[in-house]
Each structure stands twice: as structure tokens, then as C-alpha cells.
């Protein structure tokens, strides 16, 4: 199965079924904690539907003195921006069903990007929603640690990467940390 549209459909169906059956919450792996330091910016996201919820990682990052950011999306073509966010800021409705900070929050550069996944493989290739927002963000912030967030049922045998795809540094699932290459 190499058609990304078909990959997305199959992975979303597996994710939906897993969550409907009572998926456990994600815990925060020690490898993630080891990346954190006061003042670092951790970009997270507000999950949509059956996406894995990164809130426990956000809580640990906040406790470690990190600043949080959330993505702000305008449309399919405009690059994603990461805006400062604290857990008590209300979120606004954005395109594609997103919940995001309003555009008045300060844009900040992420040191760690928690990335929602549709699918992934053992080589830490990923399939996202298809708009390329995170691919462009990874190109804009090449030094940021790219950590995918997903359920284990979203893992596929192999995902053929496109030339613009940047592999992840690690993935967090309900089963723990999947390490990637060292940078």
C-alpha cells in the first residue's frame, strides 16, 4: 500500500477503532524528560478526534520550566506558525477543525515540535494530514527535535518517503518511546 490517501484512510480507521475501544492515556517517557530544560520552547497541538493527546507531555514540559506553543494555521498554503500558549489561554476555532491560539499571540521558535501523526513506520517516516504544514515547519526549524505523537496501531510496515519528508527524531505512543537517529 503506497498510495498516501489509502494509507491515511487505513491509519485513521485503526486509530478511531483503538480510541473507541478505550485507548490508555499517553505517559511521559524519561527520554522526553531528558530533552527538556528551562526556557526551551515545546510546540504541542490540540488533538482532533482520535489523535493521541499530548497533554501529559505538555504538563511535564511546563513543570520543567519550558514555554509552550501551539500551531496557528491560516489555510492550506500558508506556512504554520507556532504561537506562545499557556494552558489557561482560550483556543479559537481554526481551519480544518483545529483549535488554536488566536493570531494575536506572539510567534516563537520551537526547540521541540510534538507532531500529530496519521501513520508512521519503524524508520520514523511519517504520514500527516496531507497539507505539508509540518514538512515546511521542519524545513524552517531544522534544529528542532521532531517528536511524533501517535497510537501504536498507527504504525505501518513501511512508508515510502517523498523527497521533502524529514524523518522524525522519535515517536511517543502509549507503549513508550521509539528512538530514532541521533542528530
C-alpha positions as CSV (number, residue, x, y, z in Angstrom):
1,X,0.0,0.0,0.0
2,X,1.9,3.1,-1.2
3,X,-0.9,5.5,-2.0
4,X,-0.8,8.0,0.8
5,X,-4.6,8.6,0.6
6,X,-5.2,4.9,1.2
7,X,-2.5,4.9,4.0
8,X,-4.3,7.8,5.7
9,X,-7.7,6.2,5.5
10,X,-6.5,2.8,6.9
11,X,-4.5,4.5,9.7
12,X,-7.3,6.8,10.7
13,X,-9.7,3.8,10.8
14,X,-7.3,1.9,13.0
15,X,-6.8,5.0,15.2
16,X,-10.6,5.6,15.5
17,X,-11.2,1.9,16.5
18,X,-8.4,1.9,19.0
19,X,-9.7,5.0,20.8
20,X,-13.3,3.8,20.6
21,X,-12.1,0.6,22.4
22,X,-10.7,2.7,25.2
23,X,-7.1,3.7,24.4
24,X,-5.0,4.3,27.5
25,X,-3.6,7.8,28.1
26,X,-0.1,8.6,26.9
27,X,2.5,8.8,29.7
28,X,5.7,10.8,29.5
29,X,8.8,8.8,28.7
30,X,12.1,9.6,30.5
31,X,13.7,10.2,27.1
32,X,11.4,13.1,26.5
33,X,12.1,14.5,30.0
34,X,15.9,14.3,29.3
35,X,15.4,16.7,26.3
36,X,13.8,19.4,28.5
37,X,15.5,22.4,30.1
38,X,14.1,25.7,31.5
39,X,13.4,28.2,28.8
40,X,13.1,25.7,25.9
41,X,10.0,26.1,23.7
42,X,7.9,23.0,23.2
43,X,5.4,23.2,20.4
44,X,2.4,21.0,21.0
45,X,-1.1,20.7,19.5
46,X,-4.7,20.4,20.4
47,X,-5.8,16.9,19.4
48,X,-8.6,16.5,16.9
49,X,-10.9,13.5,17.1
50,X,-8.9,10.3,17.8
51,X,-5.4,11.9,17.7
52,X,-3.2,11.0,20.6
53,X,-3.4,13.7,23.3
54,X,0.0,15.2,24.2
55,X,-1.3,17.0,27.3
56,X,0.8,14.8,29.8
57,X,4.0,15.8,27.8
58,X,2.9,19.5,28.0
59,X,2.4,19.2,31.7
60,X,5.9,17.7,32.2
61,X,7.4,20.4,29.9
62,X,5.7,23.2,31.8
63,X,6.9,21.7,35.1
64,X,10.5,21.6,33.7
65,X,10.3,25.4,33.0
66,X,9.7,25.1,29.3
67,X,7.5,27.6,27.4
68,X,4.7,26.1,25.3
69,X,3.5,27.0,21.8
70,X,0.7,25.7,19.6
71,X,0.4,25.8,15.9
72,X,-1.6,28.5,14.2
73,X,-2.9,27.6,10.7
74,X,-4.4,30.1,8.3
75,X,-5.1,27.9,5.3
76,X,-3.5,25.1,3.3
77,X,-0.9,27.2,1.5
78,X,0.3,29.5,4.3
79,X,3.1,28.1,6.5
80,X,2.3,27.1,10.0
81,X,3.4,29.4,12.8
82,X,3.9,28.5,16.4
83,X,2.3,30.9,18.9
84,X,3.0,31.2,22.6
85,X,0.4,29.4,24.7
86,X,-0.3,28.6,28.3
87,X,-2.9,26.1,29.3
88,X,-5.2,28.8,30.6
89,X,-5.4,30.7,27.3
90,X,-8.7,30.0,25.4
91,X,-8.4,28.5,22.0
92,X,-10.2,29.7,18.9
93,X,-11.6,27.7,16.0
94,X,-9.2,27.4,13.1
95,X,-9.4,25.8,9.7
96,X,-9.7,22.0,9.3
97,X,-11.4,21.6,12.7
98,X,-8.3,22.9,14.5
99,X,-8.3,24.6,17.9
100,X,-5.6,27.1,18.1
101,X,-4.5,30.4,19.8
102,X,-5.8,33.5,18.1
103,X,-3.4,35.3,15.8
104,X,-2.6,37.9,18.4
105,X,-0.3,35.7,20.5
106,X,3.5,36.1,19.9
107,X,5.2,33.8,17.4
108,X,8.0,31.9,18.9
109,X,10.7,29.5,17.6
110,X,10.3,25.9,18.8
111,X,13.1,23.8,20.2
112,X,10.9,20.7,20.3
113,X,7.9,20.0,18.0
114,X,5.3,17.5,19.1
115,X,3.8,16.4,15.9
116,X,0.4,14.7,15.5
117,X,0.7,11.6,13.2
118,X,-1.7,9.8,10.9
119,X,0.8,7.0,10.4
120,X,4.5,6.1,10.9
121,X,7.0,3.3,10.4
122,X,10.0,1.9,12.2
123,X,12.3,4.2,10.2
124,X,10.4,7.1,11.7
125,X,8.9,8.2,8.4
126,X,5.5,9.8,8.9
127,X,2.3,10.5,7.2
128,X,0.5,13.6,8.3
129,X,-2.8,15.2,7.2
130,X,-1.5,16.0,3.7
131,X,-1.2,19.8,3.7
132,X,2.5,19.8,4.3
133,X,2.4,22.2,7.2
134,X,4.8,20.2,9.4
135,X,7.1,19.3,6.5
136,X,7.5,23.0,5.9
137,X,8.0,23.7,9.6
138,X,10.7,21.1,9.9
139,X,12.5,22.8,7.0
140,X,12.1,26.2,8.7
141,X,13.3,24.9,12.1
142,X,15.8,22.2,11.2
143,X,17.4,22.2,14.7
144,X,14.1,21.5,16.5
145,X,13.6,18.0,17.8
146,X,10.8,16.4,15.9
147,X,8.8,14.0,18.0
148,X,5.7,12.3,16.6
149,X,2.8,11.5,18.8
150,X,0.6,8.6,17.9
151,X,-1.1,5.4,19.0
152,X,0.9,2.1,18.4
153,X,-1.9,0.9,16.0
154,X,-0.8,3.7,13.6
155,X,2.5,2.0,12.8
156,X,2.8,0.6,9.3
157,X,5.4,-1.7,7.9
158,X,6.9,0.9,5.6
159,X,6.1,4.4,4.3
160,X,7.9,5.5,1.2
161,X,9.1,9.0,1.9
162,X,8.8,11.8,-0.5
163,X,11.9,13.9,-1.2
164,X,10.6,16.7,1.1
165,X,9.8,14.4,4.0
166,X,12.1,14.7,7.1
167,X,12.1,11.7,9.4
168,X,11.2,12.2,13.0
169,X,13.8,12.0,15.8
170,X,11.5,9.9,18.0
171,X,7.9,8.8,18.5
172,X,5.8,8.6,21.6
173,X,3.0,6.1,21.8
174,X,1.0,4.5,24.6
175,X,3.7,1.8,24.7
176,X,6.5,4.4,25.2
177,X,9.4,6.0,23.3
178,X,10.6,4.8,19.9
179,X,14.0,6.2,19.3
180,X,15.3,7.4,16.0
181,X,18.7,8.5,14.7
182,X,20.9,10.9,16.8
183,X,21.4,14.3,15.4
